[in-house]
Amino acid sequence: MVFRVVAFAEALSWLGLLIGMYFKWIADAGEGGVKAFGPIHGTVFIVYVVVTLWVSRAFRWDARTTVLGLVSSLPPFCTAVFEVWADRRGQLTPEPAASAAEVPA
């Protein structure tokens, strides 16, 4: 659940930053949007990387999935796409705990 929220927050922070960049460079309306969304996006980006590494370890992702999760933070909105992909592949579902009968003595 935490990964899902952070992945979508990272995508939304990209949207805010892109809108701010539009107003700064295209509409020539000043740096207000970039000054506001730049630090927000930077913070959410760092949180996403940390949460991705944490989830990778907790759910025992292979190196390929971990790298895809980290690289998805670079292009805009790809964290949301990665989250949906990982969820559909069962990468965000915890493995069921072993029952007492399955645990070797």
C-alpha positions as CSV (number, residue, x, y, z in Angstrom):
1,M,0.0,0.0,0.0
2,V,2.8,2.4,0.9
3,F,4.5,1.6,-2.4
4,R,1.3,2.4,-4.4
5,V,0.8,5.7,-2.7
6,V,4.4,6.8,-3.1
7,A,4.5,5.6,-6.8
8,F,1.5,7.7,-7.6
9,A,2.7,10.7,-5.6
10,E,5.9,10.6,-7.6
11,A,4.0,10.6,-10.8
12,L,1.8,13.5,-9.6
13,S,4.9,15.5,-8.5
14,W,6.2,15.0,-12.1
15,L,3.0,16.5,-13.4
16,G,3.3,19.5,-11.1
17,L,6.9,20.0,-12.1
18,L,6.1,19.8,-15.8
19,I,3.3,22.3,-15.4
20,G,5.7,24.6,-13.6
21,M,8.2,24.2,-16.3
22,Y,5.6,25.0,-18.9
23,F,4.7,28.3,-17.2
24,K,8.4,29.1,-16.7
25,W,9.7,28.4,-20.2
26,I,6.7,28.5,-22.6
27,A,4.3,31.0,-21.0
28,D,7.2,33.0,-19.5
29,A,5.3,33.5,-16.3
30,G,8.2,33.2,-13.9
31,E,9.7,30.5,-11.8
32,G,6.9,30.1,-9.2
33,G,5.7,26.7,-10.3
34,V,9.2,25.3,-10.6
35,K,10.2,26.7,-7.2
36,A,7.2,25.1,-5.6
37,F,7.2,21.7,-7.3
38,G,11.0,21.3,-7.7
39,P,11.6,20.6,-4.0
40,I,8.4,18.6,-3.7
41,H,9.3,16.4,-6.7
42,G,12.9,16.0,-5.4
43,T,11.7,14.9,-2.0
44,V,9.1,12.5,-3.3
45,F,11.7,11.1,-5.8
46,I,14.0,10.3,-2.9
47,V,11.2,8.7,-0.9
48,Y,10.2,6.6,-3.9
49,V,13.8,5.3,-4.3
50,V,14.0,4.4,-0.6
51,V,10.6,2.7,-0.6
52,T,11.4,0.8,-3.8
53,L,14.6,-0.6,-2.2
54,W,12.6,-1.4,0.9
55,V,9.8,-3.2,-1.0
56,S,12.4,-4.9,-3.2
57,R,13.9,-6.5,-0.2
58,A,10.7,-7.2,1.6
59,F,9.1,-8.9,-1.4
60,R,12.3,-10.5,-2.6
61,W,12.4,-9.0,-6.0
62,D,15.0,-10.1,-8.5
63,A,17.6,-7.7,-9.7
64,R,15.7,-7.0,-13.0
65,T,12.5,-6.0,-11.2
66,T,14.4,-3.8,-8.7
67,V,16.3,-2.0,-11.5
68,L,13.0,-1.5,-13.5
69,G,11.4,-0.1,-10.3
70,L,14.3,2.4,-9.8
71,V,14.6,3.3,-13.5
72,S,10.9,4.0,-13.7
73,S,11.4,7.0,-11.5
74,L,13.3,8.8,-14.3
75,P,10.7,9.3,-17.1
76,P,7.6,11.2,-16.2
77,F,4.7,9.0,-14.9
78,C,6.5,5.7,-15.2
79,T,6.3,5.0,-11.5
80,A,2.6,4.6,-11.8
81,V,3.0,2.3,-14.8
82,F,5.6,0.2,-13.0
83,E,3.3,-0.1,-9.9
84,V,0.4,-1.4,-12.0
85,W,2.8,-3.8,-13.8
86,A,4.3,-5.1,-10.6
87,D,0.9,-5.5,-8.9
88,R,-0.4,-7.5,-11.9
89,R,2.6,-9.8,-11.7
90,G,2.1,-10.4,-8.0
91,Q,5.3,-8.6,-7.1
92,L,3.5,-6.5,-4.5
93,T,1.7,-9.4,-2.8
94,P,3.3,-10.9,0.3
95,E,4.0,-14.6,0.2
96,P,1.7,-16.5,2.6
97,A,3.4,-17.4,5.8
98,A,4.4,-21.1,6.1
99,S,2.0,-23.1,8.3
100,A,3.4,-25.1,11.2
101,A,3.0,-28.3,9.2
102,E,5.3,-27.0,6.4
103,V,8.1,-25.8,8.7
104,P,10.8,-28.5,8.9
105,A,11.7,-29.7,12.4
